[in-house]
Amino acid sequence: MTSLHTNPLFDRLADSGRVLVAGAGGGFDIYSGLPLALSLLHQGKEVYLANLSFSALAGLPAEDWAADDLAVITPGSAPHQSYFPERTLARWLRRLDYPATVYAFPQTGVRPLRAAYRALIELHAIDAVVLVDGGTDILLRGDEAGLGTPEEDLTSVAALAALDDVPHRLVVSVGFGVDAHHGVNHVQVLENIAALERDGAYLGAFSISRATREGALYLDAVAHAQQHTPDRPSIVNGSVAAAVRGSFGDVRFTDRTRGSELFVNPLMSLYFAFDLPGVAARCLYLDRIEDTHLMRQVHSRIAEFREDTVTRPPRTFPH
């Protein structure tokens, strides 16, 4: 049990020396973990970054692979590709003299992703993994009114859930509310968080503040990514960054949100932290995707589960 003036997430990681911060859901998810990763780095820990990737990894040369399904991305990787969040982040890290390697996992099923995680953990003797989701669909059980886009997130959870030899495995979610346009009912997200609290798996919440060194660096990294990926900037991190700056309501930072109404608000800047085995234990379909090798198998298994499931009706906020 920790004291009120300490943070349970960082308390869990206090004795860890080599921490892997990994994006769970692809795209720019690794940026969602950047403030946390930088804070750990500033504490003197060895921090490694990885991301389940939407980039075109198949064209990378053989020397860019540390193991099967584990690509090593540096500032010079795939210079011809315009969309490559991991490389964009590596270039930002190099500009500020931080370690500039970002590992990338291709979109696979649970079995190969778990093997790739195991290879990375063994390569650097990792003693803690923090899985980060930009959004909240990683917290959904499967019986909610809408699941958002859970396939990549829960593949990542399932891959790490079986790696019991890693002393600390945690889940962090940031961007509360951003998944509404994907059909997520956030009252049900809060209901799930309450259940995780009862299970002892909820580690509390804290905000990314622009008054902190890490918060300011995060805003700079997101602005850098938007500048270098103008056609496909991150809506999630753009929303979170806007919330960190104190913006509110229907904030416009990209044409990608044209035709939809955003609700940027202070809750988006909160990190919600959890014990990963606890999150995995509450997912109702995790056993169905356990033996998958391809991401399309994950998609079909979740769809089959949904066909057999009576979902909880959506609820509105009472105030």
C-alpha positions in Angstrom: 0.0 0.0 0.0 1.4 3.4 -1.0 0.9 6.8 0.7 -1.5 9.4 -0.8 1.3 11.7 -1.7 2.9 9.0 -4.0 1.8 7.8 -7.3 0.9 4.1 -7.4 2.0 3.7 -11.0 5.5 5.1 -10.4 5.6 3.2 -7.0 5.1 0.0 -8.9 8.1 0.9 -11.2 10.3 2.2 -8.4 12.6 -0.9 -8.3 12.6 -1.5 -12.1 15.7 -0.5 -14.0 14.8 -1.4 -17.6 11.3 -0.4 -18.6 9.6 -1.1 -22.0 6.9 1.5 -22.9 4.9 0.1 -25.8 2.0 1.4 -27.9 -0.8 -1.1 -27.8 -3.0 -0.2 -30.7 -0.9 0.9 -33.6 -0.5 4.2 -35.4 0.7 7.0 -33.0 -0.1 5.1 -29.8 3.5 5.2 -28.7 3.3 9.0 -28.5 0.6 8.5 -25.9 3.2 6.9 -23.7 5.9 9.5 -24.3 5.4 11.6 -21.2 5.5 8.5 -19.0 8.6 7.2 -20.9 10.4 10.6 -20.6 9.6 10.7 -16.8 11.1 7.3 -16.3 14.1 8.3 -18.4 14.6 11.4 -16.4 14.6 9.3 -13.2 17.7 7.5 -14.5 16.0 4.3 -15.7 16.8 2.6 -19.0 13.7 3.1 -21.1 12.9 1.3 -24.4 10.1 2.2 -26.8 8.0 -0.1 -29.0 4.8 0.1 -31.0 2.4 -2.2 -32.7 2.8 -0.6 -36.1 0.6 0.5 -39.0 3.7 1.4 -41.0 4.8 -0.6 -44.0 7.4 -2.7 -42.3 7.6 -5.5 -44.9 10.0 -3.5 -47.1 12.6 -3.0 -44.4 16.0 -4.7 -45.1 17.0 -7.8 -43.2 19.5 -5.9 -41.0 16.6 -3.8 -39.6 15.1 -6.8 -37.8 16.2 -7.9 -34.4 14.1 -11.0 -34.4 11.0 -12.3 -36.2 8.3 -9.6 -36.2 10.6 -7.2 -34.3 11.8 -4.3 -36.4 14.4 -1.8 -35.2 13.4 1.7 -36.3 16.0 4.5 -36.4 15.8 8.1 -37.7 17.1 6.9 -41.1 14.7 4.0 -41.6 12.5 3.9 -44.7 13.2 7.5 -45.8 10.9 7.1 -48.9 7.8 6.4 -46.7 5.8 9.5 -45.8 3.7 7.8 -43.0 6.0 6.2 -40.4 5.2 7.3 -36.8 8.0 5.2 -35.3 10.6 6.8 -37.5 9.1 10.3 -36.9 9.4 9.7 -33.2 13.0 8.4 -33.6 13.9 11.7 -35.4 12.3 13.8 -32.7 14.2 11.8 -30.0 17.5 12.3 -31.9 16.9 16.0 -32.2 16.7 16.3 -28.4 19.6 13.8 -27.8 17.5 11.1 -26.4 18.1 7.4 -27.3 16.6 7.3 -30.8 15.5 3.7 -31.4 11.9 2.7 -31.6 11.0 -1.0 -32.0 8.0 -1.9 -34.2 5.8 -5.0 -34.3 3.9 -5.8 -37.5 0.1 -6.5 -37.2 -0.1 -10.2 -36.3 -2.1 -12.5 -34.1 -1.3 -13.1 -30.4 1.2 -16.0 -30.8 3.8 -14.2 -33.1 3.3 -10.9 -31.2 4.0 -12.7 -27.9 7.2 -14.2 -29.4 8.3 -10.8 -30.6 7.7 -9.3 -27.1 9.6 -12.1 -25.5 12.6 -11.5 -27.9 12.6 -7.8 -27.0 12.3 -8.5 -23.3 15.2 -10.9 -23.4 17.3 -8.7 -25.6 17.3 -5.9 -23.1 16.6 -7.8 -19.8 13.4 -5.8 -19.4 11.9 -6.0 -15.9 8.7 -3.9 -16.5 6.4 -3.3 -19.4 3.9 -0.5 -19.6 1.4 -1.0 -22.4 -0.2 2.3 -23.5 -3.5 2.9 -25.3 -4.4 6.3 -26.8 -8.1 5.9 -26.0 -10.1 3.6 -23.7 -11.1 0.6 -25.8 -8.3 -1.4 -24.2 -10.5 -1.4 -21.0 -13.6 -2.9 -22.6 -14.7 -6.4 -21.6 -16.5 -7.3 -24.9 -20.1 -7.0 -23.8 -20.4 -3.2 -24.1 -22.7 -1.4 -26.5 -19.7 -0.6 -28.7 -16.1 -1.8 -28.6 -14.4 0.9 -30.7 -11.3 -0.7 -32.4 -10.2 -3.3 -29.9 -8.4 -5.8 -32.1 -4.8 -4.5 -31.9 -5.2 -3.4 -28.2 -6.4 -6.7 -26.9 -3.9 -8.6 -29.1 -1.2 -6.7 -27.2 -2.9 -7.4 -23.9 -3.2 -11.1 -24.7 0.4 -11.3 -25.9 1.8 -9.9 -22.6 -0.7 -11.6 -20.3 1.1 -14.9 -20.5 4.6 -13.4 -19.9 4.5 -14.1 -16.2 8.2 -13.9 -15.8 8.2 -10.1 -16.3 7.9 -8.6 -12.7 5.6 -5.7 -13.6 3.1 -5.5 -16.5 0.9 -2.4 -16.5 -1.7 -0.8 -18.8 -2.1 2.9 -19.1 -4.9 4.6 -21.0 -5.0 8.3 -22.0 -7.5 10.3 -24.0 -10.7 9.6 -22.1 -13.6 10.3 -24.5 -11.7 10.2 -27.7 -13.2 6.9 -28.7 -16.8 8.2 -28.7 -16.7 8.6 -32.5 -16.0 4.8 -32.7 -19.1 4.0 -30.7 -17.6 3.6 -27.2 -19.9 4.5 -24.4 -17.8 6.1 -21.7 -20.2 5.5 -18.9 -19.5 1.8 -19.5 -15.7 2.6 -19.4 -16.2 4.2 -16.0 -18.2 1.1 -14.9 -15.3 -1.1 -16.0 -12.8 1.1 -14.2 -14.9 0.7 -11.0 -14.9 -3.0 -11.4 -11.1 -3.0 -11.9 -10.9 -1.0 -8.7 -12.9 -3.7 -6.8 -10.5 -6.3 -8.3 -7.5 -4.4 -7.0 -6.2 -3.7 -10.5 -6.8 0.0 -10.8 -3.8 2.1 -9.9 -5.4 5.6 -10.0 -5.2 8.5 -12.4 -3.0 11.6 -12.9 -2.8 14.3 -15.5 -0.2 15.3 -18.0 0.5 18.9 -17.2 2.2 21.3 -19.6 3.8 22.9 -16.5 6.0 19.8 -16.2 9.1 19.1 -18.3 7.6 15.9 -19.7 4.3 17.6 -20.6 6.0 20.4 -22.5 8.2 17.9 -24.4 5.1 15.9 -25.2 3.4 18.9 -26.8 6.6 19.5 -28.8 6.7 15.9 -30.0 3.0 16.0 -31.1 3.6 19.3 -32.9 6.6 17.8 -34.6 4.6 14.7 -35.7 1.8 16.8 -37.1 4.3 18.9 -39.1 6.0 15.8 -40.6 2.8 13.8 -41.1 0.4 16.5 -42.3 -1.9 14.1 -44.3 -2.4 11.7 -41.4 -1.8 13.4 -38.1 -2.9 11.6 -34.9 -6.4 12.6 -33.9 -5.9 11.0 -30.5 -2.7 12.7 -29.6 -3.9 15.9 -31.2 -6.9 15.8 -28.9 -4.8 14.9 -25.9 -2.3 17.7 -26.7 -5.1 20.2 -27.1 -6.5 19.2 -23.7 -3.0 19.5 -22.1 -2.9 23.1 -23.5 -6.2 23.9 -21.9 -8.4 23.9 -25.0 -12.0 22.9 -24.7 -14.8 21.7 -27.0 -14.8 21.3 -30.8 -11.1 22.0 -31.3 -9.8 21.9 -34.9 -6.2 20.8 -35.6 -6.6 18.6 -38.7 -9.0 18.3 -41.7 -9.3 14.6 -40.8 -12.0 15.6 -38.2 -14.1 17.6 -40.7 -17.7 16.6 -40.4 -17.5 15.4 -36.8 -17.7 17.3 -33.6 -14.9 16.9 -31.0 -15.3 17.3 -27.3 -11.8 18.1 -26.1 -11.8 18.4 -22.3 -9.5 18.1 -19.3 -10.3 14.4 -18.8 -8.4 13.6 -22.0 -5.1 14.6 -20.4 -5.5 12.0 -17.6 -3.4 8.8 -17.4 -5.5 6.0 -16.0 -3.3 3.2 -14.8 -4.0 -0.5 -14.3 -2.4 -3.9 -13.6 -2.2 -5.7 -16.9 -3.1 -9.2 -15.7 -6.2 -7.6 -14.1 -7.3 -6.0 -17.3 -6.7 -9.3 -19.2 -8.7 -11.3 -16.6 -11.8 -9.2 -17.2 -11.8 -9.5 -21.1 -14.5 -12.0 -22.0 -13.1 -13.1 -25.3 -9.3 -13.2 -24.6 -9.3 -17.0 -24.7 -10.8 -16.9 -28.2 -7.9 -15.0 -29.7 -5.2 -16.8 -27.7 -4.1 -19.1 -30.5 -4.3 -16.6 -33.4 -1.4 -16.0 -35.8 -3.0 -13.4 -38.0 -4.7 -10.1 -37.2 -7.7 -11.1 -39.5 -8.2 -14.1 -37.2 -8.5 -11.7 -34.2 -11.1 -9.7 -36.1 -13.1 -12.7 -36.9 -12.9 -14.2 -33.4 -14.1 -11.0 -31.8 -16.9 -10.7 -34.4 -18.0 -14.3 -33.6 -18.0 -13.5 -29.9 -20.1 -10.4 -30.4 -22.7 -12.5 -32.4 -23.1 -14.8 -29.4 -23.1 -12.1 -26.7 -26.0 -10.1 -25.1 -24.5 -6.6 -24.8 -25.1 -4.1 -22.0 -27.2 -1.2 -23.1 -25.5 2.2 -23.4 -26.0 4.7 -20.6 -25.9 8.5 -20.5 -24.0 10.6 -18.0 -26.5 11.6 -15.3 -25.0 15.1 -14.9 
